[in-house]
Amino acid sequence: MVLKNFGWSFAVTALGLVAAVLYGGWTAFGVVLILSILEISLSFDNAVVNAGILKKMSAFWQKIFLTVGVLIAVFGMRLVFPVVIVAVSAKMGPVEAVDLALNDAERYEQLVTDAHPSIAAFGGMFLFMIFLDFVFEERDIRWLAWLERPLAKLGKIDMLSVCIALIVLLISSMTFAANAHQHAGHADKAQTVLISGIAGLITYLVVGGLSGFFENRLEEEEEREHEAEEKAKKAGKSVPAVVMVGKAAFFLFLYLEVLDASFSFDGVIGAFAITNDIVPMALGLGIGAMYVRSLTVYLVRQGTLDDYVYLEHGAHYAIGTLAVILLVTIQYQINEIITGLVGVVLIGWSFWSSVRRNKALAAEEVQPQEALTGV
């Protein structure tokens, strides 16, 4: 069963790690490995969401998502998108960016370093909004209740996450501008940081708006389907289920692609906190994306989605940490190993907490049974 679900992922991992060693030795091997683990960690909630929606779809639409979706998520978002980010930020064509990365690493590194403040501001704001909207949401299950309970109460204030994000962005850009006298050219970059951060915020709001639009359309379609079924039953007629399931599945597919793209985006942006080299970045993100796809299929087939309830919390705290790190790296350098391990530690901690919770619940169920049997 494991080989059936994860066979392709294992193969891609082996090829990717060998390619990393050939490209940059054991240093590149370590970076690719960290990026792969980080991508899987950050995208675990992606697999959870995907599985929850995918199980409602017919086998045909599941196959469409797992084929077309792989092309979009793996090759589009995780392989092409990093190149596009570098090309736009460094003001060059995508082909030139790839050629430069492969043939003139020093110049490419310098261009990416110069463009890093804008990349970090854009990505930091996008990730920060994901984190804020998560912690400000009221939910039944809380991981760090002492923190999440008061934050959920604050979240009732409209647009609070946007206000906080903009305040953080202003502080970051003003601090960057205040240090401009120490480094030539930083005064111009301070404005770029502000504009890039606002662009990241707008991108998040647009993606969220599209997701909400498709979700509303899906709910409307399901209501219509239910009403049609009720009318057909009363009239003693058959329901054209294939057509209506097809419409519902189509909106599910669109909604799922938007969600998947948004989840993929945080992994790509987070990768820039680890490395600026697009080759290890593409290898690491590609490997991680394959495991996310395999994990999605596994969760759908096994139905074990709700066993580890704190993993989603851990993933979002990792996203929030990465957002802060990206904003800090606008001015200060942080070791990429530390950046990568923070996410892994948070995911591991949330997994361990989930296991402890499951054991505690199991013990509570056993005690009443023992009391009833007199044991």
Buried (B, 14 or more C-beta within 10 A) or exposed (E): EEEEBBEBBBEBBEEBBEBBEEBBEEEBBBBBBBBBBBBBBBBBBBBBBBBBBBBBBBEEBBEBBBEEBBEBBBBBBBBBBBBEBBBBBBEBEEEEBBEBBEEEEEEBBEBBEEBBBBBBBBBBBBBBBBBBBBBBEEEEEBBBEEEBEEBBEEBEEEEBBBEBBBEBBEEBBEBBBEEBEEEEEBEEBBEBBBBBBBBBBEBBEEBBEBBEBBBEBBEEBBEEBEEBEEEBEEEEEEBEEEEBBEBBBBBBBBBBBBBBBBBBBBBBBBBBBBBBBBBBBBBBBBBBBBBBBBBBBBBBEEEEBEEBBBBBBBBBBBBBBBBBBBBBBBBEEEEBEEBBBBBBBBBEBBBEBBEEBEEEEEEEEEEEEEEEEEE
